[in-house]
């Protein structure tokens, strides 16, 4: 189905970009696991992820002719401060996610990213005074029940899931407040993280613990961290401005769904109680997506 109110060719390209970004996000854990099996630690992966994302993000900025905007950010302490906070949040999110997928916790990461859009809805009401209708409340309520059941299944709060959802939600809130385009913000964040990351990577290499240059396969995987980081973010930003939120609402559940099936295929424990928690999470996600679709239909102009 072609998204409404968007010319057909542009709609197909935007929808393809949206699907592409979520496919990359869904399957990228396999790349992190491949690196983990080589002995590359999450810290080294994140370090190279930020360093090699810089040239890719720079290319996007130059293509969008936003070089002056980047310079303007570094002249504005307030905007730079907000982007420093967002960089810390996304860096922490990356580190936790990579550690989790390499520790046999794919199902917990999947749960976290199912929760994230529902948490974002609640944050929108609390931080930006956005209104939540009864459909939204039902979605949040179903997700809350799912988290409670997951707590029972695990014997403790799903800390990893909640930390991933909270860190990414916090990142989204900060970026919503920042007066900078997606390409500009990403480049500045990568530059802020690249300094300490480069120092760490160089120290690791000199101490003999680094894998960059240790073999063709490891080196190529570490170099690939850059485009694997920047490309889906740019695809997302491009698609989100061209197709309705309802379509992005449906698409954003692709990533955790792929992660869920990866976890199941790799033999992670999936007890009946844990299955029940996912049923409630899926129900909440479905209600959320249906509500977003319904709202988009209500605001479509009549022919």
N, C-alpha and C positions, 0 to 999 in steps of 0.2 A: 504494500500500500504506500502511495506517495504521500509524504507529510503535507498537510494542507497549507495553503497560503504561501507556498514556495514554488518557484518555477520548476517544472519537471526535471530538467537536466541538473540544476543546482541541488534539488532535493535528493536526487539519486547519489550525487557526489557527496553531499553532506551526510546522508545516511550511511554510505560506504565508509566515510571517514570515522563516523561514530562507531560502527561495527568494528572497524580496523583497530581503533584504540583499545576497545574492550577485549578484543581477541588477544592483542599483545599483552595487556595486563593480566588476562586469564592464564596464558601459557608461559609468561616470563618466569614463574617459579621453577619451571623445568631447567631454565638456564642457570638460575642460582643454585639449584641442586647439583647440576653438572659441575659447577665450580667448587661446590662444597665437597663433592666426592674426590676432587683433586687435592683437597686439603686447604683450599683458600678460605680464610675466615670471613665472617660477615663484616668485620671492621675493614678488611682489605677490599672487599667487594664494594662497600659504600664509598670508600676513599676513591677508588677508580671510577665508580659511578658518577661522582660529582666532578672529578677532574676531566673525564672524557666527555661529560655532558656539556662542558663549557663551549668547545668549538661548534658543537651541533646547535646549541642554543644561540650562539653568536651568529651562525648562518641564518637562523630563522629571523633574528632581529634585523640583520642587514637586508634580508629579502623583504621584510615589512617596512624598511626604511625608518626604524625606530631608534637609530643611534643617538640622536639628540635627547630622546626621552630617557635613555639609559644614563647619559651624562647628567640629566636633570635630577634623576633619583639620587645620585651621589652628591648633589649640591643641596638636597633637601633632607635635613637630619630626621624630620618626622617620618617621611616615607621610608627612608633608609632604615630607621628603627623598626617600623612595622615589618619590612621585608627581612630584617635580621631575625625577628621572632618567627616569621613564617618559615625561614630557612632552618631554624633549630627544630621546629615542629616536624617539617617534612623529612629532615635528616634523621630524627629520632624514629619516625614512622618507618623509613626505609630500613634502618638498622634492625628494629624489632621484627619487621616482616621477614627479612632475609634470614635472621636467626631462627624464626619460627618454622619457615618452610624447610630449613635444613635440620630441624630437630623433630621431624615427624609430627608437626602440628598444623597441617594444611587445613583440617576441618575447623580448627579454632580461628585461623585467618579468614576462612570463608564466612564463618559466623560474624566476624567483626565487620566485614564489608557488606554483609546483608543488613546489619544493624545501622551502618553509617548513614544512609539516606534518611532513615527514620529518626536518628539522633539529630541530623541536620535540620529536619522539620521542627523538632522540639526546640533546638537552639535558635532557629529563626523566630519562633514565638517569644523566647526569653530575651534575646539580644536585640532583635530588629523589630519587635512588636508585630510580627506577622501573625495573621489569624489562622488558627487551625480549625477546620470544620470537623464535623462528626466522623467523616471518613478518615481523616488524618488521626483523630484521637483513637479510632478503632485500630488503625495500623500500628500506632505506637503501643497501644495496650497489648495487642497480640505479640509484638516483639518483646515487650517486657515479660510476658508469660514465658516466652521461649527462653529468655535469659535466665529466669528463675529455674526452669526445668533443667537447663544446661548446668546450672550451679549444683543441682541435685545429682546430675549425672557425673559431674567431675568431682564432687565432694568439696568444692570451693568455688568462689566466683570465677567466671571465665576471664581472668585478668588480661590475658593476651588479646582476646577478642575486644574487650572493652577499651584497652589501651590503644589498639589500632584504630578503632572507631573514634575515640575521643581525640587522638592526635590528628587524624585526618580532618575531622570536623572542626577542630580548632584552627587548623591550617586554612580551611575554606572560609571560616569567619574572618580571619585576619586578611586574607586576600580580597575578600569582599569589601573591606574597609580601605584598601590601598588604591590610590589613584595611579595605577600603572597597568598597561595592557599585559596580556598573558605572556607574550614573548619577552617583553622587558622584564617583568617580574621573575620569570624563570631564569633568565640570564643573570640577573643580580643575585638571586638566591644561590645559583651554582657558583658564582664568583666568590660569594661570602663563605661558602662551604669548601671551595677548592683550596683556599690558603692552608687551613689546618690539615685538610685531606692530603695535599701534596707533601707537606712536611712529614706526615705520618707514613705515606707511601715511600718516600725517600729514606726515612729512618729504617723502615722495614726491609727495604732492599739492601741497605748497607749492613744491617745486622744479620743478613743471610736468611731472613724469614719470609721475604717477598717472593711471589710467584711470577711477577712480570718479567719476561725474558727468560724464565726457567724452562720454557718449552713453547713450541708454536701454538699448541692447543690452549694452554693457560693464558698466554699472551693475547690471543685472538678473542677469547671469552672476556677478558678484562677490558680490551678495547671496545668490545661490543656493548659494554655497560652504558656508554654514552648515548648512542642512538636508541638503545632499549629504554632509556630514561626520558630523553627529550622528545622523541618522535610521537609516542602516544599522547603526551601532554599537549603537543601542538595540534594533533588530529582532533583531540577533544575540544580544545578551545575554538578551532575552526568550525567544527560541527555544531557546537552548542549555540553559536551565533546565527545559525542558518536553519535549524529545524526546531520544532516546538519542544518545550520542556518535557511534555508527556512522552515523546519518543526517546529522549535521553533517559527518562525515568524507567522505561522498559529496558533500554540497552544496558544501563549500569548494573543490572543484576547478572549480566553475562559473565563478568569476571569472577565473582564468588561462586557461581554455578560451575564454571570450569574448574575452579580450585577445589570445590566439593568433590567432583568426580575424580580429580587427580588424587585427593586424599583417600577416597574409597578404593581406587585402583591400586594404591600403594599399601593397602592393608591396615590403615588406621582403624582403631577400635570404634565400632559404630553400634552401640548397645540400643535396645528398644527405648530406653529413657532418653538417650541422646537423639534418637530418631524423632521422638515426640517433640523435642525442643526445636528441631529443624522444621517440623510440620508447622509449628506456630510462627516461626520466623518466616517461612515461605508464605504463610497466610498473610502475615503483616506486609511482606514485600508485595504480594499480589494486590492487596487492598490499596497500598500506596500507589502502585502503578495504575490501577483502575481509577483511583481518584485523580491522578495527574491527567490521565486521558480524558476523563469527564470534564475537568476544568478547561482543558484546551478546546473541547468541542463547544463549550458554552461561550468562549470568547471569539470563536471563528466568525468572520463577517459573513452575512448572508448573501448569496448570489443575487 
